[in-house]
Amino acid sequence: MSKVAVIMGSISDMPVMQEAIDILKSFDIAVEVDIVSAHRTPEKLFDFSQNAHTRGISVVIAGAGGAAHLPGMVASMSPLPVIGVPVKSSNSIDGWDSVLSILQMPSGVPVATVALNGAKNAGILAAQIIGSNDEIVLNRIIAYKLELKKAVIKASESLKK
């Protein structure tokens, strides 16, 4: 069974990152949640990054605000795909510092980056990555996207009335 790690630099990121946790659980994907600060707990960051794949983690979602080094540092040490969630935090410059810190990675150290506070999309992307090799998860993604389509059609029809 595939598992996604949802990590964040601070407990203050939890309200944003909860959306990733919720959507992953709705797809019945196991989730491991933790706080791993790139700046305050570097030893924990190293251990997490170097060993996540040995614990059954398939994808890492890392949320961070401000300087937002967490996703890139994990990606630099882990063989797993990393999805970065820039978080607009209290010490952030409208979130742009977080977006650019996660987005502008050097060649050879990719981090898939979603929109500012876009943890739900990070969860969906993680599920799609898992679904590329897991037919059950793939079918859940297909059903989810069909429900999105139905909701738009219903709203469109309602608008025309």
Disulfide bonds with the S-S distance in Angstrom:
none
